Amino acid sequence: MANKIPTRIYLSEDEMPKHWYNLRADMKEKPELLLHPGTLKPVTSADMEAIFCKEPVKQELDDTTRLIPIPEGIQDFYRAYRPAPLIRAYYLEKDLQTPAEIYYKFEGVNTSGSHKLNSAGPQAYYAKEDGLTSLTTETGAGQWGTAMAMACAFYGLKLTVYMVKISSEQKPYRKALIEAYGANLIPSPSNTTQTGRKILETDPNTTGSLGCAISEAIETAVNTEKCRYVLGSVLNHVLLHQTIIGLEAKVALDKYGIKPDIIIGCAGGGSNLGGLISPFMGEKLAGKLNARFIAVEPASCPSFTRGRYAYDFGDTAKTTPLIRMQTLGSGFIPSANHAGGLRYHGMNSTLSKLYHDGHLEARAETQTEVFDAAVRFMKVEGILPAPESSHAIKVAIDEALECKRTGEKKVILFGLSGVGNFDMTAYMAYNNKTMSDYIPTDEDLQKGFSSIPDIPQNG
Ligand SMILES: *Cc1c(COP(=O)(O)O)cnc(C)c1O
């Protein structure tokens, strides 16, 4: 007999969300405004439009409009690979022998392999609307570069991707895929920018860093006609685009009258987690839903659980506006961790505010335990999870086992942000038991904190 609730809940095209949801509009206590690092006054759209496209800047600075229409041209893009399925984890529940109901929203069903395409599409669309001909960006682990390359191919834009040199060497398949989509991939640091040349002069054998790649991408965007820069996480307009995840999940759950008790997601810069929880958090803040929300981060890069709530730069080169967020300091360098997408020093400002005000919980998990959870999951659910996403799996399993202990029949929803097909080096390290579980000492963290700007706003 078929299950009452299907294993995969899909939406029809008619049921697809037509608006993104701006959670900030429903927050009585808003996240702090972005500051110009020179004047320490709130940034203006003119400041930001020198670097970013117009509509994303407007969305970034808008904390009052609840529903923001998804233009038809972006809905069209979404239809190419959405809706993403909401999956009832019947097999995992059985394996865990838990009374809990577990659901996950699976964002790996596109060639880029992750949720990042949900913001790459809109950002390429708005660039086209602005009459631009090209974009620049950076990529570390490679997921964002792939997503942007795919979106730019769709909308007919040129793209230059500065890929951290060490990743371009360690992940040749990511590089090949980005190039197959027609993007120009440049290992960073490079001699195409002043920043890159300067770094190469002092350290010709450097393996590169995300901070350096961001600086190179911004420099090229600013110096190129009809070109802007795009960013794949951290900022509020990215989180806004990612609310398609939570909105679809909510429509699917509502069809069966299911209300989640615990919502879990992994957090790097916060975009997939923020996108998943936004509509549910909105209900919670309005007193209509009694749910817990849990962010999961790597123990090697604990911006929530051990970070400071302070104004800081979004990049190591200190070129972005100042963002009040949970941060380890832009100078913090996390130890090598296979969840490349979670190796970021800061956190989205809205999520940071929710955490600071006690609406969002956070947990830090070590790598080996995260992979134990990943392997347990893939054996029964048939999906190879990305190392980043596996952080959410770990905590979902812990919560389901807690239900087994107490006998409570809770509804757990987690975000499976992507697939791990390009992460086999990580799985090899896990198989060979050569994976490191380094946790930064207080002294390591202190070094990072000392890079947080000493401004009056940081007390
Ligand atoms: C980039 C990435 C993340 C982390 O980014 P967020 O902005 O925190 O969502 C998580 N999972 C996957 C699969 C990613 O590619």
The ligand as an SDF file (V2000), in Angstrom:
LIG
                    3D

 15 15  0  0  0  0  0  0  0  0999 V2000
   27.8140   27.2440   -0.8900 C   0  0  0  0  0  0  0  0  0  0  0  0
   27.1300   26.1040   -0.2820 C   0  0  0  0  0  0  0  0  0  0  0  0
   26.6840   26.1460    1.0600 C   0  0  0  0  0  0  0  0  0  0  0  0
   26.9430   27.3020    1.9800 C   0  0  0  0  0  0  0  0  0  0  0  0
   26.4530   28.5270    1.5550 O   0  0  0  0  0  0  0  0  0  0  0  0
   25.2250   29.2440    2.2740 P   0  0  0  0  0  0  0  0  0  0  0  0
   25.2110   30.5990    1.6780 O   0  0  0  0  0  0  0  0  0  0  0  0
   25.4660   29.2420    3.7420 O   0  0  0  0  0  0  0  0  0  0  0  0
   24.0280   28.4680    1.9180 O   0  0  0  0  0  0  0  0  0  0  0  0
   25.9850   25.0580    1.5500 C   0  0  0  0  0  0  0  0  0  0  0  0
   25.7580   23.9750    0.8060 N   0  0  0  0  0  0  0  0  0  0  0  0
   26.1830   23.8860   -0.4780 C   0  0  0  0  0  0  0  0  0  0  0  0
   25.8970   22.6380   -1.2450 C   0  0  0  0  0  0  0  0  0  0  0  0
   26.8740   24.9480   -1.0650 C   0  0  0  0  0  0  0  0  0  0  0  0
   27.2880   24.8560   -2.3310 O   0  0  0  0  0  0  0  0  0  0  0  0
  1  2  1  0
  2  3  1  0
  2 14  2  0
  3  4  1  0
  3 10  2  0
  4  5  1  0
  5  6  1  0
  6  7  2  0
  6  8  1  0
  6  9  1  0
 10 11  1  0
 11 12  2  0
 12 13  1  0
 12 14  1  0
 14 15  1  0
M  END
$$$$
